[in-house]
Amino acid sequence: MTAKKIGIRELVEFVLRAGDLNSSSNSQNTALEGARIHRKLQKAGGENYEKEVYVKRTVSMADEDYVIDGRADGVIQTDDQLLIEEIKTSDPDFEDLSENTLTLYWSQAKVYGAILTHDLDMPEVTLRLTYYQRTTDKITKTEHTYTHEELQKFFDGLIEEYSSWLVMRSDWRKTRNQSIKDLDFPFDEYRNGQRDLAVAVYKTVALKKRLFVEAPTGTGKTISTLFPSIKAMGEDLCDRLFYLTAKQSTRSVAEKGLQLMVEKGLQIKSITLTAKDKIIFPEEVDVAPEDNPYMIGYYDRLKDGIRDVFENENQITRPTIEKYAKKHTLDPFEFSLDISTFVDVIICDYNYLFDPIVYLQRFFTQPDDSNFFLVDEAHNLVSRSRDMYTAEVDDRVTDDLIKAGKTASKNEDIQGITNQLKKVQTVFDQVKLPLTEQHKTQAITTEELTGFRHGLEKFNTFVSDWLAKQAPTPFTSQILDFYFTLLRYVKISAFYDESYRVIVTINDDQSVSVKELCLDPSPYLDMSLKMGRGVVFFSATLSPMDYFKETLGCAENGLTLQLTSPFIEKRQNILITQYVNTTYRQRENSLANIVSSIFEMVNAKKGNYLIFCPSYKYMTQIEDAFLQKYQQFNVIEQSNQMNEEARQEFLDAFAKNYPHSLIGFSVLGGIFSEGIDLVGDYLIGVAIVSVGLPGLSDERNLIRDYFDQKNGKGFEYAYQLPGMNHVLQAAGRLIRSDQDAGNVLLMDNRFSSQRYTQLFPRHWQNYQRVYSIDQLAKNVQEFWQNLNE
């Protein structure tokens, strides 16, 4: 690999940050707005003003070369004078900035000065800190002059402190890489397709590409992507691996894959990041940062905590983080993020890379070829990313907050916040009025509601200052929650373009909601992926590939690999019931045939079965009709909003030995249609009712219309392909190993049309059409007989 890069800001903050851990930033400033303000101030710099000057210095630390680099906001050089400007933008008054914050600001400028005075052979430099207070447009400028010797001494001190950490990291890297070189594939042999997948992943890392992999269940995708990526790490092709998932269950699979290689001799440091609301200590809940012992003096204890973990732990999971956070009195969530900069593999949710509000700024503010991404269950990212770039606010809470203010503490400036809440209500009323006058309940527009956004920004500007002066109370906590809801809307507004629509809705309770709906987040996903060396998207269901390449931001540069199933096809019997029609108008007429079909499948062989239905209402209708006719079976059902205990109870039922078949009724696209493993006799049949089309909605129709204009595939992108994805995931619950066998009933005659059969995976090509219940019964019975021969 080329010399590793260390950002000047990263260097300064790691070495010099001290004091308390601040609460989440109250600034409404977005990256786009910050850039706009920078350009405005730079433009006023004058004729000799040079903006965004790239500054770098190569230094030797821990027997390796490192490039210390960054961009100075502004530089003015004449024959006998050098001035460097550092621009900072935020909400607080300049006078209210903490001493450590100012130290970090000036230190960043001093590093620029140390490098440029050397490169330009200047004896001294004037450093200017220009602070722009976003809420008032007030500009504060301060200047200091330093000699080159003073700045070089300062820079050398930073490097000396940082170098000790790099030595620790470098020593570990040598140990890690040697263990990787000695590491063999952790199984005696590759399954069918695994070697091809591993080779493709390694080449993707080496060539800095983006790869889409569709590998049927049972291929061993996790180990076949982790192993070659780690082998590439041992060859210095990458230095950090991000394993990104949609669910906690798949994070556990990644942990097990790493542990398997560790047992074979791999030495590697990994961390699993847990959401902030789940890893917080109970004693931190509802405690203000200034009263929270885990935040007070956080940075004064942080380095000891990191070193302690680094020297004693390799696989850092939630219990490990909590153990050391307690020991060193550190907030566990922030501690986990700080540890992550020193590990080799980071297992985390999609949003840490892709969400514009919560992405990991310490890794993804500028491109870094040392990072490589593995995206598991990638089919989930299409809808998840659309949600990440969508924001919605409503006025339901404003009346409640105004009423709560009347009973709040006398120490709070209630009148001021109440007046601001009323102004917010007025802003909502202004977008509601046209609908009321036209007797409508909804309006959709392509234009951003800039006046509405400005109204929210003004409220948040007031709240930012107001909260800083208030003692924590239940009322201020409610205000803070409302603030962050509005803040997300404001920040998402920065991305507003032709792919967005605004939906204003008057709800049944007469409240009004405003949603900025992102129809196509693919350009933003592309920007996120450019923060690393490359990516492998993988899933059991990534068909058609062109759809996923386009919607995930890789239409022009995505490579593809589709693997065949490693299991014997005859062990899975795919049947399409031609006599069932589940279109809305025909559902009632098909109910009896659906019930009889389920009976014939479960009656042919005692075992466990899952029935997937397109909605809770339809599921209940089918289940009730089935139980009226057949009472001899054991039946369980998925209920809405099941907690973790209820979900586990549902799954545990499949491990019990019942005298008759067990039938689980569940919802297509729900919690039991993917990410669960019922191996062997735990599941021997799946029935899927309907082709899984999402319900008609205005939002789906907007997606349809957008892609109709973009590529002529609106219905497919908005309805058909998301529905078929749910079908394939549900069917994938059946065959999880080479010992599994069973029937898959596709109960809708639309499945037999070319529109759908062309979407069938390769291991479904032996599907059969059945035209009557009698034919179905005979086919299922023969399947089991032939399987046992």
PyMOL commands that set and color helices and strands:
alter all, ss='L'
color gray80, all
select helices_A, chain A and resi 8-16+31-43+94-96+99-119+148-181+194-207+221-234+248-262+276-279+282-284+289-291+298-312+318-328+332-340+351-354+378-388+396-406+414-437+450-468+474-493+522-529+545-551+569-571+584-604+616-629+644-655+680-682+698-711+714-731+749-752+754-757+762-764+773-788
alter helices_A, ss='H'
color red, helices_A
select strands_A, chain A and resi 4-7+49-61+64-77+82-90+124-133+138-147+210-214+240-245+270-272+315-316+345-349+371-375+391-394+442-445+500-506+512-518+535-539+558-562+572-577+608-613+634-637+662-667+685-689+742-747+768-770
alter strands_A, ss='S'
color yellow, strands_A
deselect
rebuild
show_as cartoon
